[in-house]
Amino acid sequence: MLREKQELLGRPLSPSVTVYKQPVAAVSSITNRVCGIALALGFGAAATAACAGEDIPSLIHAMQDSIPGFTRVSKFAVAYPFVYHWLAGARHYVWDYAPELVNMNVASKSSAVLLTAAALAGVAATDMTLLPTKPPGRAARNDTKEVDRR
């Protein structure tokens, strides 16, 4: 309705944000914020569930067993935002203490490197598995106990 009214009055319609080409630095900034929010919500939800008595590792294993491909997708979904947010934070830390390094060329190149590095780290994390280990010097735990019946 607004578009027709503007056309009847002979006024141009102001362009949408999607019309503009976003610079890499802007995409990097938005990605950093989205990653930070996603991490906060995800870890906050897991912590809340754990405090409520849920067994988070068991829930994760149950989903891995019942949903095909869940393991790789979930590993990437955690690794990418974690690595990206950490790298972007390190970059801003350097820029805070060396402001002479901040210019459009450096910002664009470093943003492209961050996006690529985090994507590669996320893909690499999908093939990593941390196996549970026993503490050194301890025998395997025996869950069956003898009962003293005196």
KARA-V499034 format. One record per pair of residues at least 4 apart in sequence whose ideal C-beta (glycine too) atoms are under 6 Angstrom apart, sorted by the first residue. I is the first residue (numbers start at 1). J is the second residue. If there is no record, write none. Layout:
# KARA-V499034
<<I:J> <I:J>>
This chain:
# KARA-V499034
<<3:13> <6:11> <6:13> <15:19> <22:26> <22:27> <24:108> <24:111> <24:112> <25:107> <25:108> <25:111> <28:111> <32:88> <35:81> <35:84> <35:85> <36:85> <38:42> <38:81> <39:43> <39:81> <40:44> <46:56> <49:54> <50:56> <63:67> <63:70> <64:70> <64:71> <69:73> <70:74> <72:126> <75:79> <75:125> <75:126> <76:80> <76:122> <76:126> <79:83> <79:121> <79:122> <79:125> <80:84> <80:118> <80:122> <81:85> <83:118> <83:121> <84:118> <87:114> <88:114> <91:110> <94:98> <95:102> <101:106> <106:110> <113:117>>
